[in-house]
Amino acid sequence: MVEEQEEKKIEDIVEQFTPKETRAKPNVEPPIRHDELIEVDVRLKTCLDLDPLQVGHLEVLKDNRCKISLVTTKSMQADHEHMVHSGYIAAAAEYAALAAINEPNGMIFSVSSHYLACARVGDEITIDAHVRHIDTRKRDVDVVAKINSIKIYDARIVVVIPEYHPLKIRLMDVAGVKE
């Protein structure tokens, strides 16, 4: 019951901040939540505290592959024309890359990306990520974002997987510096 009330509050907030002309049509299914995955071969082990309204809802999670659906909202708007700030697309792409690898200590090392078209408030962006190359502690991930069938973004994201959580690594120890 409490969960349903929270979902209703979220829906009300999203509706309040989304222009009427860009709101989803009533017959369109809402994005899938983390706990309602449609294709699951493995359990998500990374980025568990991210807000799906900001980085997208996980739809498919398989070994070395994931698919995310991001519905853009008014809070992502960058200008009076309802264009979405590209940082939200980049954040969703990085989330997809980390989810495709699905290692708890994975962290983004580098991103080479291309923005091919803009998104606007109300668009549903589908982000596909698949691991292209696996090395000992490094993974190359290809990510493509589309609105309908139009590619709006692509990237090669390199993720490294340290032995420990990145915030628990003492940089002085790694550098060999004595305190």
Secondary structure as GFF3:
##gff-version 3
##sequence-region A 1 179
A	DSSP	alpha_helix	2	16	.	.	.	ID=ss1
A	DSSP	three_ten_helix	20	22	.	.	.	ID=ss2
A	DSSP	three_ten_helix	34	36	.	.	.	ID=ss3
A	DSSP	beta_strand	39	40	.	.	.	ID=ss4
A	DSSP	alpha_helix	52	55	.	.	.	ID=ss5
A	DSSP	beta_strand	57	62	.	.	.	ID=ss6
A	DSSP	beta_strand	65	71	.	.	.	ID=ss7
A	DSSP	three_ten_helix	74	76	.	.	.	ID=ss8
A	DSSP	alpha_helix	86	101	.	.	.	ID=ss9
A	DSSP	beta_strand	107	115	.	.	.	ID=ss10
A	DSSP	beta_strand	124	134	.	.	.	ID=ss11
A	DSSP	beta_strand	138	147	.	.	.	ID=ss12
A	DSSP	beta_strand	150	160	.	.	.	ID=ss13
A	DSSP	three_ten_helix	166	168	.	.	.	ID=ss14
A	DSSP	alpha_helix	171	175	.	.	.	ID=ss15
###
